[in-house]
Amino acid sequence: MPTPPRIRQVVLDCESPRALAEFYRGVFPGLAYRPGDEPPGPGQPDPVGEDWLVLRGDGFGLAFQAVAVQPRSTWPDQTVPQQLHLDATVGDRASLEAARAEVLRLGGTELLLDRIDDPEEALVVFADPAGHPFCIFVADG
């Protein structure tokens, strides 16, 4: 009997795959490079990092594909729509505050929507260094 398709990873177009992969590896420490995609030593060329990289986690992957030009999303304005975004969760508000600080430290930016004090669903929307929006919110389980 055939097996149905499963989503293996989300692919993000970007101008600098290595830089964006390192950003997300910092935000999500459980992600690790697929064998062969690891960064080269200092001062070594990085041909793999100039084209396509994959980070893997618990049943989830992020891939980074090089494109010549990737316009930044202008969300919430729809001039350049977000087209796709990632949702990540943390268990409590303190963890959300810690994640917020880490995202900003790693070069992400906070976008317009900030609901960190919302008692129903504490949430912050960020953009990664390439401009892709993503959310981190508090959720049980």
ChimeraX attribute file (.defattr): number of C-alpha atoms within 10 A of each C-alpha:
attribute: neighborCount
match mode: 1-to-1
recipient: residues
	/A:1	3
	/A:2	4
	/A:3	5
	/A:4	5
	/A:5	6
	/A:6	6
	/A:7	8
	/A:8	12
	/A:9	15
	/A:10	15
	/A:11	14
	/A:12	21
	/A:13	20
	/A:14	25
	/A:15	19
	/A:16	21
	/A:17	24
	/A:18	24
	/A:19	16
	/A:20	23
	/A:21	24
	/A:22	16
	/A:23	19
	/A:24	20
	/A:25	18
	/A:26	15
	/A:27	19
	/A:28	14
	/A:29	9
	/A:30	12
	/A:31	19
	/A:32	19
	/A:33	19
	/A:34	14
	/A:35	9
	/A:36	10
	/A:37	17
	/A:38	16
	/A:39	16
	/A:40	13
	/A:41	8
	/A:42	7
	/A:43	6
	/A:44	8
	/A:45	11
	/A:46	15
	/A:47	12
	/A:48	15
	/A:49	22
	/A:50	17
	/A:51	16
	/A:52	21
	/A:53	23
	/A:54	24
	/A:55	22
	/A:56	18
	/A:57	15
	/A:58	7
	/A:59	8
	/A:60	12
	/A:61	18
	/A:62	20
	/A:63	20
	/A:64	24
	/A:65	19
	/A:66	18
	/A:67	15
	/A:68	8
	/A:69	10
	/A:70	15
	/A:71	13
	/A:72	17
	/A:73	18
	/A:74	15
	/A:75	18
	/A:76	13
	/A:77	9
	/A:78	10
	/A:79	9
	/A:80	12
	/A:81	15
	/A:82	18
	/A:83	10
	/A:84	10
	/A:85	15
	/A:86	11
	/A:87	10
	/A:88	13
	/A:89	16
	/A:90	19
	/A:91	12
	/A:92	13
	/A:93	19
	/A:94	11
	/A:95	15
	/A:96	20
	/A:97	15
	/A:98	11
	/A:99	19
	/A:100	22
	/A:101	12
	/A:102	14
	/A:103	22
	/A:104	16
	/A:105	13
	/A:106	17
	/A:107	14
	/A:108	23
	/A:109	17
	/A:110	18
	/A:111	17
	/A:112	11
	/A:113	13
	/A:114	14
	/A:115	14
	/A:116	18
	/A:117	11
	/A:118	11
	/A:119	10
	/A:120	9
	/A:121	13
	/A:122	18
	/A:123	24
	/A:124	22
	/A:125	21
	/A:126	23
	/A:127	22
	/A:128	20
	/A:129	20
	/A:130	21
	/A:131	19
	/A:132	24
	/A:133	26
	/A:134	19
	/A:135	18
	/A:136	21
	/A:137	21
	/A:138	22
	/A:139	15
	/A:140	7
	/A:141	6
